[in-house]
C-alpha cells in the first residue's frame, strides 16, 4: 500500500463545532425576581419567555411572559439557577444582552441592557434594534 492509497481512504477531519455564545445573562436582581415569579405563579411555570415584537414609536419592544413549557425552537438560557427561554426570532437581537430588574419609586420592571440597541423612544416603552454581527 502506498501513501496515496492511505490518503484516499482517510476521511477529512472536521473541526470541532464552535461553542455557541450564551444569548443573555442575568443580574442577581433579575435572577431573584424570576425565582420569585416562578414560586408565586398560579400555575406551574419553568421560567420566563423573552421575545421581541414590532410596535411602539421606536419600532420594537421586549416581551416577557410566563413559560409553562420549553418549545423545540426556544433558546434556553440557564443563569444563576433560573431559566429564560428566548423566542427564536429574537435571538440575534438579544445576543450579548444583560437582563436586569430595577425598582424605583414609580415602577419595578425588567430592564434590558442590549448592545444591539440603536435607539429608544422618549417614553421608554420601545426600542430600535439591529441584529448582532457574528464573526465567522
Backbone as JSON, one array per atom type, in Angstrom:
{
  "sequence": "XXXXXXXXXXXXXXXXXXXXXXXXXXXXXXXXXXXXXXXXXXXXXXXXXXXXXXXXXXXXXXXXXXXXXXXXXXXXXXXXXXXXXXXXXXXXXXXXXXXXXXXXXXXXXXXXXXXXXXXXXXXXXXXXXXXXXXXX",
  "N": [[0.84, -1.18, 0.0], [0.57, 2.18, -0.85], [1.44, 5.59, 0.05], [-0.36, 7.26, -1.23], [-2.68, 5.71, -1.49], [-3.47, 5.49, 1.19], [-4.11, 8.14, 1.82], [-6.3, 8.52, 0.2], [-8.26, 6.93, 1.36], [-8.59, 7.89, 3.91], [-10.83, 9.72, 5.78], [-11.64, 13.25, 5.64], [-10.81, 15.38, 8.38], [-13.09, 16.93, 10.44], [-13.38, 20.17, 11.81], [-13.84, 20.82, 15.32], [-17.09, 21.75, 16.5], [-17.78, 25.19, 17.06], [-18.24, 26.6, 20.29], [-21.48, 27.71, 21.23], [-22.4, 31.07, 21.8], [-23.7, 32.34, 24.9], [-26.91, 33.6, 24.85], [-28.13, 35.55, 26.52], [-27.51, 37.12, 29.72], [-28.14, 37.24, 33.23], [-28.63, 39.65, 35.81], [-28.02, 39.56, 39.36], [-30.28, 40.62, 40.64], [-32.29, 40.35, 38.66], [-32.36, 37.55, 38.37], [-33.22, 36.8, 40.93], [-35.76, 37.96, 40.94], [-37.03, 36.51, 38.88], [-36.99, 34.01, 40.1], [-38.72, 34.52, 42.28], [-41.12, 35.05, 40.87], [-41.6, 32.56, 39.61], [-42.11, 30.98, 41.81], [-44.39, 32.14, 42.9], [-46.37, 31.96, 40.98], [-49.63, 31.18, 39.61], [-50.03, 28.84, 38.17], [-47.95, 26.02, 37.3], [-44.79, 27.05, 36.29], [-41.82, 27.18, 34.3], [-40.01, 29.13, 33.95], [-39.19, 32.29, 32.46], [-40.31, 33.56, 29.32], [-38.74, 35.3, 26.79], [-39.0, 37.76, 24.3], [-39.29, 39.63, 21.22], [-41.35, 42.14, 19.9], [-42.93, 43.77, 17.14], [-43.68, 47.2, 17.05], [-44.76, 50.2, 18.79], [-43.3, 53.51, 19.3], [-40.59, 53.53, 18.58], [-40.3, 51.26, 17.13], [-39.84, 48.55, 17.97], [-40.43, 46.29, 20.75], [-39.67, 44.78, 23.9], [-40.77, 41.57, 25.01], [-42.06, 39.83, 27.8], [-43.03, 36.93, 29.35], [-44.76, 34.37, 31.22], [-43.36, 31.1, 31.12], [-44.56, 28.04, 30.42], [-43.74, 25.72, 29.32], [-41.04, 24.21, 27.42], [-40.44, 25.1, 24.21], [-39.66, 23.46, 21.1], [-38.12, 25.16, 19.46], [-37.14, 27.11, 21.13], [-34.51, 29.03, 22.58], [-32.65, 28.1, 25.22], [-31.72, 29.62, 28.15], [-29.84, 29.25, 30.92], [-29.15, 30.64, 33.91], [-27.72, 31.63, 36.9], [-29.32, 29.86, 38.35], [-31.91, 29.98, 37.31], [-34.32, 29.8, 34.56], [-34.44, 31.22, 31.35], [-36.27, 31.52, 28.47], [-35.71, 32.07, 25.16], [-37.33, 33.42, 22.42], [-37.1, 32.16, 19.08], [-36.95, 34.06, 16.91], [-35.98, 36.27, 18.16], [-33.39, 35.89, 18.99], [-30.99, 36.79, 17.56], [-31.23, 39.52, 17.96], [-30.91, 39.78, 20.64], [-28.43, 38.86, 21.46], [-25.74, 38.99, 23.66], [-27.02, 40.53, 25.56], [-27.82, 41.91, 28.75], [-30.02, 41.1, 31.26], [-31.79, 42.87, 33.6], [-33.26, 43.78, 36.79], [-35.06, 46.42, 37.9], [-36.0, 48.59, 40.53], [-37.78, 51.42, 41.42], [-39.14, 54.49, 42.79], [-41.51, 54.83, 41.32], [-41.88, 52.6, 39.68], [-41.38, 49.11, 38.9], [-39.48, 46.91, 37.11], [-38.34, 44.68, 34.47], [-35.27, 45.29, 32.88], [-33.47, 45.77, 29.93], [-30.21, 45.64, 29.04], [-28.86, 46.15, 26.23], [-26.52, 45.53, 23.76], [-27.15, 45.7, 21.08], [-28.98, 47.63, 20.66], [-30.1, 50.4, 18.95], [-31.52, 52.78, 19.2], [-33.92, 54.41, 21.39], [-37.31, 55.13, 22.3], [-38.7, 58.2, 23.6], [-40.5, 57.73, 25.69], [-39.7, 55.36, 26.74], [-40.8, 52.88, 26.28], [-40.38, 51.49, 23.92], [-37.93, 50.26, 21.54], [-35.25, 50.48, 19.13], [-33.71, 47.98, 17.37], [-30.84, 46.26, 16.09], [-29.77, 43.36, 14.29], [-27.36, 41.22, 15.87], [-23.92, 41.25, 15.0], [-22.17, 38.58, 13.82], [-19.07, 37.13, 14.08], [-17.35, 35.28, 11.63]],
  "CA": [[0.0, 0.0, 0.0], [1.36, 3.4, -0.94], [0.89, 6.73, 0.79], [-1.52, 7.8, -1.96], [-3.86, 4.92, -1.15], [-3.89, 5.86, 2.55], [-4.75, 9.45, 1.79], [-7.6, 8.42, -0.47], [-9.24, 6.26, 2.2], [-8.74, 8.58, 5.19], [-11.81, 10.82, 5.64], [-11.15, 14.53, 6.15], [-11.15, 15.65, 9.78], [-13.9, 18.14, 10.59], [-13.05, 20.89, 13.05], [-14.86, 20.73, 16.38], [-18.0, 22.88, 16.42], [-17.51, 26.3, 17.96], [-19.29, 26.71, 21.31], [-22.44, 28.79, 20.97], [-22.39, 32.06, 22.88], [-24.95, 32.45, 25.65], [-27.65, 34.72, 24.28], [-28.34, 36.58, 27.53], [-27.13, 36.82, 31.08], [-29.0, 37.93, 34.18], [-28.04, 40.19, 37.03], [-28.54, 38.89, 40.56], [-31.63, 41.14, 40.89], [-33.21, 39.74, 37.7], [-32.5, 36.13, 38.7], [-34.05, 36.71, 42.14], [-37.15, 38.28, 40.57], [-37.54, 35.35, 38.14], [-37.22, 32.98, 41.11], [-39.94, 34.91, 42.99], [-42.27, 34.88, 39.97], [-41.87, 31.14, 39.39], [-42.65, 30.42, 43.05], [-45.7, 32.73, 43.18], [-47.3, 31.81, 39.84], [-50.83, 30.39, 39.85], [-49.82, 27.54, 37.54], [-46.53, 25.66, 37.25], [-44.01, 27.64, 35.21], [-40.42, 26.77, 34.38], [-39.18, 30.33, 33.84], [-39.8, 33.36, 31.67], [-40.03, 33.58, 27.88], [-38.41, 36.66, 26.36], [-39.05, 37.92, 22.86], [-39.37, 40.99, 20.69], [-42.47, 42.32, 18.98], [-42.93, 45.02, 16.39], [-44.66, 48.17, 17.54], [-44.23, 51.3, 19.59], [-42.81, 54.63, 18.49], [-39.24, 53.27, 18.06], [-40.38, 50.15, 16.2], [-39.86, 47.22, 18.59], [-40.44, 46.29, 22.2], [-39.39, 43.48, 24.51], [-41.9, 40.88, 25.63], [-41.7, 38.9, 28.87], [-44.23, 36.22, 29.79], [-44.5, 33.09, 31.88], [-43.11, 29.95, 30.24], [-45.08, 26.81, 31.02], [-43.05, 24.59, 28.69], [-39.96, 24.56, 26.51], [-40.78, 24.8, 22.82], [-38.48, 22.93, 20.4], [-37.31, 26.2, 18.85], [-36.65, 28.05, 22.14], [-33.11, 29.06, 23.03], [-32.75, 28.01, 26.67], [-30.64, 30.27, 28.88], [-29.85, 28.94, 32.34], [-28.2, 31.54, 34.55], [-27.96, 31.88, 38.33], [-30.33, 28.96, 38.87], [-33.24, 30.17, 36.71], [-34.37, 29.61, 33.1], [-35.04, 32.2, 30.43], [-36.45, 30.93, 27.15], [-35.69, 33.15, 24.18], [-38.0, 33.07, 21.17], [-36.08, 32.05, 18.03], [-36.79, 35.26, 16.08], [-35.36, 37.33, 18.97], [-32.03, 35.53, 19.39], [-29.97, 37.67, 17.0], [-31.4, 40.86, 18.5], [-30.63, 39.77, 22.08], [-27.08, 38.37, 21.75], [-24.93, 39.89, 24.48], [-27.88, 41.35, 26.41], [-27.93, 41.66, 30.19], [-31.37, 41.35, 31.76], [-31.72, 43.35, 34.98], [-34.56, 44.12, 37.39], [-34.89, 47.71, 38.59], [-37.11, 49.08, 41.33], [-37.66, 52.8, 41.88], [-40.36, 54.96, 43.46], [-42.7, 54.78, 40.48], [-42.06, 51.38, 38.89], [-40.49, 47.95, 39.07], [-39.56, 46.26, 35.81], [-37.14, 44.12, 33.87], [-34.59, 46.24, 32.02], [-32.56, 45.07, 29.03], [-29.01, 46.37, 28.63], [-28.66, 45.43, 24.98], [-25.55, 46.18, 22.88], [-27.7, 45.78, 19.73], [-29.97, 48.7, 20.64], [-29.68, 51.57, 18.18], [-32.17, 53.94, 19.82], [-35.12, 54.13, 22.19], [-38.24, 56.24, 22.26], [-38.67, 59.04, 24.79], [-41.32, 57.19, 26.78], [-39.03, 54.19, 27.29], [-41.57, 51.66, 26.05], [-39.95, 50.75, 22.73], [-36.53, 50.41, 21.14], [-34.89, 50.06, 17.77], [-32.63, 47.01, 17.5], [-30.27, 45.68, 14.87], [-29.26, 42.02, 14.59], [-25.96, 41.16, 16.27], [-22.98, 40.86, 13.96], [-21.46, 37.4, 14.28], [-17.82, 36.91, 13.36], [-17.29, 33.96, 11.04]],
  "C": [[0.88, 1.24, 0.0], [0.7, 4.5, -0.13], [-0.33, 7.31, 0.1], [-2.78, 7.02, -1.63], [-4.37, 5.25, 0.25], [-4.61, 7.19, 2.55], [-6.13, 9.38, 1.16], [-8.65, 7.79, 0.43], [-9.44, 6.94, 3.55], [-9.72, 9.73, 5.02], [-11.22, 12.12, 6.2], [-11.62, 14.74, 7.59], [-11.9, 16.97, 9.84], [-13.46, 18.86, 11.86], [-14.19, 20.77, 14.06], [-15.78, 21.94, 16.26], [-17.64, 23.94, 17.46], [-18.6, 26.36, 19.02], [-20.19, 27.9, 21.0], [-22.39, 29.79, 22.12], [-23.73, 32.05, 23.61], [-25.65, 33.72, 25.19], [-27.76, 35.87, 25.28], [-27.72, 36.15, 28.84], [-28.02, 37.66, 32.0], [-28.18, 38.52, 35.32], [-28.62, 39.39, 38.2], [-29.98, 39.33, 40.83], [-32.65, 40.5, 39.94], [-33.43, 38.26, 38.03], [-33.39, 35.95, 39.93], [-35.51, 36.99, 41.81], [-37.78, 37.13, 39.77], [-37.86, 34.23, 39.13], [-38.51, 33.26, 41.88], [-41.18, 34.66, 42.13], [-42.61, 33.41, 39.76], [-42.48, 30.51, 40.63], [-44.07, 30.92, 43.32], [-46.74, 32.5, 42.1], [-48.47, 30.9, 40.21], [-50.7, 28.97, 39.29], [-48.31, 27.27, 37.51], [-45.86, 26.32, 36.05], [-42.55, 27.25, 35.4], [-39.48, 27.97, 34.29], [-39.93, 31.4, 33.08], [-39.39, 33.22, 30.21], [-39.85, 35.04, 27.46], [-38.44, 36.7, 24.83], [-39.06, 39.39, 22.49], [-40.59, 41.05, 19.78], [-42.33, 43.66, 18.3], [-44.01, 45.93, 16.96], [-43.98, 49.23, 18.39], [-43.61, 52.37, 18.7], [-41.39, 54.4, 17.95], [-39.21, 52.03, 17.17], [-40.45, 48.75, 16.8], [-39.97, 47.37, 20.1], [-40.18, 44.87, 22.69], [-40.68, 42.89, 25.06], [-41.35, 39.93, 26.68], [-43.0, 38.26, 29.34], [-43.83, 34.93, 30.5], [-44.28, 32.0, 30.85], [-43.56, 28.69, 30.98], [-44.39, 25.57, 30.46], [-41.92, 25.11, 27.82], [-40.38, 24.14, 25.11], [-39.52, 24.32, 22.1], [-37.57, 24.02, 19.83], [-36.78, 27.23, 19.85], [-35.15, 27.92, 22.35], [-33.18, 29.11, 24.55], [-31.5, 28.63, 27.3], [-30.82, 29.91, 30.35], [-28.75, 29.77, 32.99], [-28.63, 31.77, 35.99], [-29.14, 31.07, 38.87], [-31.73, 29.14, 38.32], [-33.15, 29.99, 35.19], [-35.07, 30.78, 32.44], [-35.11, 31.5, 29.08], [-36.58, 32.07, 26.14], [-36.34, 32.66, 22.9], [-36.99, 33.1, 20.03], [-35.88, 33.32, 17.21], [-36.13, 36.41, 16.84], [-33.88, 37.08, 19.25], [-30.98, 36.51, 18.86], [-30.05, 39.1, 17.53], [-30.99, 40.94, 19.97], [-29.22, 39.28, 22.43], [-26.3, 39.42, 22.54], [-25.72, 40.74, 25.46], [-27.8, 40.92, 27.87], [-29.34, 42.04, 30.61], [-31.25, 41.71, 33.24], [-33.13, 43.58, 35.49], [-34.35, 45.36, 38.24], [-36.17, 48.08, 39.32], [-36.82, 50.52, 41.7], [-39.0, 53.23, 42.47], [-41.63, 54.75, 42.65], [-42.9, 53.47, 39.73], [-41.07, 50.3, 39.33], [-40.61, 47.17, 37.77], [-38.23, 45.62, 35.41], [-36.59, 45.16, 32.89], [-33.57, 45.45, 31.21], [-31.42, 45.99, 28.63], [-28.48, 45.64, 27.41], [-27.66, 46.17, 24.08], [-26.04, 46.35, 21.44], [-28.75, 46.87, 19.6], [-29.4, 49.92, 19.95], [-30.24, 52.84, 18.81], [-33.36, 53.47, 20.63], [-36.03, 55.35, 22.1], [-38.17, 57.02, 23.57], [-39.44, 58.48, 25.96], [-40.7, 55.94, 27.4], [-39.74, 52.87, 27.05], [-41.11, 50.86, 24.84], [-38.53, 51.13, 22.35], [-36.39, 50.12, 19.66], [-33.65, 49.2, 17.92], [-32.11, 46.62, 16.13], [-29.76, 44.3, 15.23], [-27.78, 42.09, 14.96], [-25.11, 40.73, 15.09], [-22.14, 39.7, 14.52], [-20.22, 37.22, 13.42], [-17.76, 35.47, 12.88], [-16.12, 33.24, 11.48]]
}
